[in-house]
Amino acid sequence: DMDSLSKSQFLAATVNTGVSPNAAHYTFVSGGVRVVVLDANHNADGTPYDHGNFTWQESYVDVPQLAWLDRTLHVSAEPAVVLVHQRLDTDDAYAVKNAAAVRAVIERSAKVLAVLQGHHHDGGFSQINGVPYYTLAGLIQGPPLPDNAFAVVTKNTVSAGFLIPYRNSALARFFIAPGAATAPLLTAFRAPAS
């Protein structure tokens, strides 16, 4: 939360195994799939969010990071999954304001199997130019416990799997088998209220 912290303060307190401690965007390979994590917590001029110098409706993937994404996807031999907090599939208040530029890089690569995103607590799904965009339901949605959402990411040697269960919100299963020709499989439904 950049209301009270700078990004550098947050990153200094974050341990992310195998990733540079100063990296807010990064990539790694797991289960034959390249995972690309983007940081859209930037203002229009490229400055990072810092001690409340932002509004939540204004988020951008900065220009250097956009060039990094393009290079990363271009040189990657693996199919990729992109993770980002704010949405890339819409132009409303929950969206990255330069989402069209980010989508152009993703689409040009022809390697992105799916984008997993958040920020819109209701969740959702869309597909743009063959790329599926899964918006995960908010972790703070609903009253405590029965309606609270959570996510678990697992993998094994055969596939990278993402299991995102929500007791009374939704259940999504996302499995990616290694290999560029493999398409992601997602099943999602609204669980009945208990």
Secondary structure, 3 states (H helix, E strand, C coil): CCCCCEHHHHHHCCCCCCCCCCCCCEEEEECCEEEEECCCCECCCCCECECCCCCCCCECCCHHHHHHHHHHHHHCCCCEEEEECCECCCCCCCEECCHHHHHHHHHHHCCEEEEEECCCCCCEEEEECCEEEEECCCCCCCCCCCCCECCEEEECCCCEEEEEEECCCCEEEEEECCCCCCCCEEEEECCCCC
